[in-house]
Amino acid sequence: MNSEIVNFPIYAHLDSSFLGQFIGHEGINIYRIEKTNRVALDIWKDDNENSIVRITGPYWNLKSALSDVMTLISEIRNNNQRYYFEIPPKDVGFLIGKNGAKINEIKLSSNVDVHFDRSNKPEIEEQEVERETAVAVKGNYQQVLTGLRLICDRLNSKGEKTLYDDPRTRQFAESLLESF
């Protein structure tokens, strides 16, 4: 049987920072694609330092292996969604909560990573203008949506009283009794 070669430009579909996830721990993803489809798969860089996946094998095996490569890329991209937005610096502390309690609750509830970037300071220090704080939410698509909803709910609740604000109220006592 004749072997053919397909060069797939992975750089066009996947950021180079995720190439390690594509390869897998100790090359497990490449090994699985090779064994399942009976092909040889390797990654090399072209003259422009772009990553290329080269698949070598019989024609129909190449088609199947290429399908597996695209499926793996889709899984990696879905699991590494990032959403960036900005909030006023005065809301950062409210969102984080005392000792990080509120942001940790959001992280645990939605299984996302939330990072704050406060480094974007004005170039001219004489200006008293505070810039927005950049927030990055990372996870898969559904997790990011859930995390953003929880963050939005938290920010929208600013200024509203909850029954937990004053432990002397009857509502607080009733909710405490319900928890027992």
C-alpha positions as CSV (number, residue, x, y, z in Angstrom):
1,M,0.0,0.0,0.0
2,N,1.2,3.5,-0.8
3,S,1.7,6.0,1.9
4,E,0.7,9.6,1.5
5,I,1.6,12.7,3.6
6,V,-0.8,15.4,4.8
7,N,0.6,18.6,6.3
8,F,-2.0,20.2,8.5
9,P,-1.3,23.8,9.6
10,I,-2.2,23.5,13.3
11,Y,-1.1,27.1,14.0
12,A,-4.1,28.3,12.0
13,H,-6.5,26.5,14.4
14,L,-4.8,26.4,17.8
15,D,-2.7,28.9,19.7
16,S,0.9,27.7,20.1
17,S,0.5,27.9,23.9
18,F,-1.9,25.0,23.7
19,L,0.5,22.7,21.7
20,G,1.4,20.9,24.8
21,Q,-2.2,20.0,25.5
22,F,-2.4,18.8,21.9
23,I,0.6,16.5,22.3
24,G,-0.7,15.3,25.7
25,H,1.2,14.0,28.7
26,E,4.2,12.0,27.4
27,G,2.7,12.3,23.9
28,I,-0.4,10.2,24.8
29,N,-2.7,12.1,22.3
30,I,-0.3,11.6,19.4
31,Y,0.2,8.0,20.3
32,R,-3.6,7.4,20.5
33,I,-4.2,9.0,17.1
34,E,-1.3,7.0,15.6
35,K,-2.4,3.6,17.0
36,T,-6.1,4.1,16.3
37,N,-5.6,5.1,12.7
38,R,-2.3,3.2,11.9
39,V,-0.5,6.4,10.8
40,A,2.6,8.2,11.8
41,L,2.1,11.7,13.2
42,D,4.7,14.3,14.0
43,I,4.9,18.0,14.6
44,W,7.5,20.3,13.0
45,K,8.0,24.0,12.4
46,D,8.1,25.6,8.9
47,D,10.4,28.4,7.8
48,N,8.2,30.9,9.6
49,E,8.3,29.0,12.9
50,N,4.6,27.9,12.5
51,S,3.7,24.5,13.9
52,I,2.6,21.9,11.3
53,V,1.2,18.4,12.0
54,R,2.5,15.9,9.4
55,I,0.5,12.7,9.1
56,T,1.9,9.8,7.0
57,G,-0.1,6.7,6.1
58,P,-2.6,5.2,3.7
59,Y,-5.2,7.6,2.2
60,W,-8.3,6.5,4.2
61,N,-6.3,6.3,7.4
62,L,-5.1,9.8,6.8
63,K,-8.7,11.0,6.5
64,S,-9.6,9.3,9.8
65,A,-6.5,10.6,11.6
66,L,-7.2,14.2,10.3
67,S,-10.7,13.9,11.7
68,D,-9.3,12.9,15.1
69,V,-6.8,15.8,15.0
70,M,-9.7,18.3,14.4
71,T,-11.8,16.7,17.2
72,L,-8.9,17.1,19.6
73,I,-8.3,20.7,18.6
74,S,-12.0,21.4,19.1
75,E,-11.9,19.9,22.6
76,I,-8.8,21.9,23.5
77,R,-10.3,25.1,22.2
78,N,-13.6,24.5,24.1
79,N,-11.9,23.8,27.4
80,N,-9.7,26.9,27.2
81,Q,-12.2,29.7,26.6
82,R,-11.2,33.1,27.9
83,Y,-13.4,36.1,28.5
84,Y,-12.0,39.5,29.3
85,F,-13.8,42.5,30.7
86,E,-13.1,45.6,32.8
87,I,-14.6,46.9,36.0
88,P,-14.1,50.1,38.0
89,P,-11.3,49.7,40.6
90,K,-13.8,50.6,43.4
91,D,-15.8,47.4,42.6
92,V,-12.8,45.0,42.7
93,G,-12.8,44.7,46.5
94,F,-16.6,44.1,46.6
95,L,-16.3,41.4,44.0
96,I,-13.5,39.7,45.8
97,G,-15.1,39.9,49.2
98,K,-13.5,39.7,52.6
99,N,-10.4,37.4,52.4
100,G,-11.4,36.4,48.9
101,A,-14.6,34.7,50.1
102,K,-16.9,35.9,47.4
103,I,-14.6,35.3,44.4
104,N,-13.6,31.9,45.8
105,E,-17.3,31.0,46.0
106,I,-17.8,32.1,42.4
107,K,-14.7,30.0,41.3
108,L,-15.9,26.9,43.1
109,S,-19.5,27.2,42.0
110,S,-18.7,27.6,38.3
111,N,-15.3,25.9,38.1
112,V,-13.5,28.9,36.4
113,D,-10.3,30.8,37.0
114,V,-10.7,34.5,37.6
115,H,-7.7,36.8,37.4
116,F,-7.5,40.5,38.0
117,D,-4.9,42.7,36.2
118,R,-4.3,45.9,38.0
119,S,-1.1,46.7,36.2
120,N,-2.6,49.0,33.6
121,K,-1.7,52.2,35.4
122,P,-1.7,55.6,33.7
123,E,1.6,56.5,31.9
124,I,1.5,60.0,33.4
125,E,1.5,59.6,37.1
126,E,0.4,63.2,37.6
127,Q,-3.1,62.2,36.4
128,E,-5.4,61.1,39.2
129,V,-7.6,59.2,36.8
130,E,-8.0,55.5,37.8
131,R,-8.2,53.1,34.9
132,E,-10.5,50.1,34.8
133,T,-9.3,46.8,36.2
134,A,-9.1,44.0,33.7
135,V,-10.7,40.7,34.7
136,A,-10.1,37.4,32.9
137,V,-12.4,34.5,33.3
138,K,-11.1,31.1,32.0
139,G,-12.7,27.7,31.7
140,N,-14.8,25.8,29.1
141,Y,-17.7,27.6,27.4
142,Q,-20.4,26.6,29.9
143,Q,-18.2,27.3,32.9
144,V,-17.3,30.8,31.6
145,L,-21.0,31.6,31.1
146,T,-21.9,30.4,34.6
147,G,-19.0,32.3,36.1
148,L,-19.9,35.5,34.3
149,R,-23.5,35.2,35.5
150,L,-22.4,34.9,39.1
151,I,-20.0,37.8,38.7
152,C,-22.7,39.9,37.2
153,D,-25.1,39.0,40.0
154,R,-22.5,39.9,42.6
155,L,-21.8,43.3,41.0
156,N,-25.5,44.0,40.6
157,S,-26.1,43.3,44.2
158,K,-23.8,46.1,45.3
159,G,-25.7,48.5,47.6
160,E,-28.6,46.1,48.3
161,K,-29.1,44.9,51.8
162,T,-29.3,41.2,52.4
163,L,-30.7,39.4,55.5
164,Y,-27.1,38.5,56.4
165,D,-26.0,42.1,56.9
166,D,-27.8,42.5,60.2
167,P,-27.9,39.3,62.4
168,R,-30.4,41.0,64.8
169,T,-33.2,40.7,62.3
170,R,-36.0,38.2,62.4
171,Q,-35.3,37.0,58.8
172,F,-31.7,36.2,59.8
173,A,-32.9,34.1,62.7
174,E,-35.5,32.3,60.6
175,S,-32.9,31.5,57.9
176,L,-30.5,30.3,60.6
177,L,-33.2,28.0,62.0
178,E,-34.0,26.6,58.5
179,S,-30.4,25.6,58.1
180,F,-30.5,23.3,61.1
